[in-house]
Structures are given as structure tokens and as C-alpha cells.
Amino acid sequence: RAVQAAFNNRDYRFIDVPSALQGHTIEAHDGGDVSARRWVADVDGAFFVAAATSQHKDTARALTAAGFTKTKHTFRYSDKAKTTVEVWRKEARAGDVVELPSLGWAGARLVVP
């Protein structure tokens, strides 16, 4: 089931989003925008990001080094390859700065409940 746009500059949509993530906003960005991003936690809790780690071998290593752990959740986007996207999690306390490193062409996106 197609849910929402995966990229601002491509027609790909997220598909096969697991029920645990239905209703969440999954950030879309321009493909090729590899800039690092940062957020400040408003409350104690978890940050979730989704990344196509299969497209760039260093993506999983970079997320792990930034303190994210892979969850059991995956989905895909509707490109020709039906690329798999993994969901990663990082705990934060209110006021913590959570940094997302610069990643490959597909980047990573914030998943917001």
C-alpha cells in the first residue's frame, strides 16, 4: 500500500509500511541531499529514522556510530528495485541534541509518531 512521498524530487512512495508505523509521518526529502541534520529532543523518548542501508555500505555503520540501533521494522519505496528501508531508533532525554550523520544519496528520514 502506497502511503506517502519518499522523496520531494522523485515520484517514489513508501509502500508496505508496517502497521506499527501506520499513521506516522515519514519525512520526505530531496534524493541526493546528503546533509547532516540535528534535532533537539523536547521530551524524553525515542527518535526514529528510516534509511535504505542496502544502497550505501557505510550507512548502517554511520547510524550505529551515531548511537542508533536497528529495529525489526522495514518497509520499501516504490522505485524499480523496491528498495528496502530499515527503521532505526535512538533514545534521548529532553534537551539532548540528536545528530543524523550525512549519508548516501537516499539519506535517512525522521519518522514522527
N, C-alpha and C positions, 0 to 999 in steps of 0.2 A: 504494500500500500504506500503510495507516494504521500509524503507528509508536508514537507516544506522545502524551499530552495536550499541547495547545498552551497552554491556559490553565487555571488552577485553578478559575475561576468560569464556565467555558463548556464545552460538550461537544465543542469542536473538537479535532481531532487533526492531527498533522503527517502529510502524505502526499507521495508522490513524492520522498522523501529520497534523494539520490544515493548510489550505492554507496560513494563515498569517505567518507560520513558515517554509513553504517550501523554500528550498534553504539555510536555516540557518544551521550552523554546530552545532550539539548537541554532546557535549563531551561524549566520552565513557571512562569508567574506569573499573578497576577490581572490580567485585562484592565482597563485604567483605572489601574493602578498605574504612575504615570509618574515615580516617584522615581529619582533618580540613584543609581548603585551604584559601588562600587570594590572592587578585589581587589588583593592583593599577590602578585606572582609568586614562587613557591617556587624555581623554576629558570629558566634561560634558555630562551626558547621563544616560542611564539605564543599569543595569546589569540584566540579566535574568538567572534563574536557573530552572531546571526541577527536580522534586522529586516525588517519589512514596510514598506519605504521608500515604496512606492506609496500608502500610506494617509495619510501626512503629508509634505508637500513639504519640510519642514525636516530630516527625519530623516537623509537622506544627507549633507546639509551639516554637521549636528552630528557625525555619525560621522567624517567627513573631518577636521573641525576638531579632533577628539579623537585624531587620528593613526591611525584605522582606514582600511584600503584594501579595496575591494570585490574579492571573489574571483569565480571563474567559477561557483561553486556556488549553486544556487537550489533551493527546494522550495516546497511550498504548505501551507496548512492548510485543513481541510475546512469552512470557512464557505460560505455560499451563493455568494459570489464566487470561491471557490477562490483566495484571496489569495496572491500570490507573496511569498516570504520570501527575502531575499538574505543570503549569508554574508559577513561582513567579518572582517578579520584585522589584528592589531596585534602587532608584535614587542616583547618585553620581556626585560629581564635580571633575574636573581634579585634580589629586594628592591624592584624597581620597583613603584610604585602605578599600576594601570591603572584609569582612570576611565571610566565609561559615563555619558554625559550623560542628563539627563531627556529622554524622547522622548514621542511621542504615545500615544494610547490603547493601541495594540498593543505599544508599548515595544520592547525588544530583549531577547534572552536569550542567556546564555552557552552555548556548545557545548563540551562536555568530552569529549576522546577517552577 
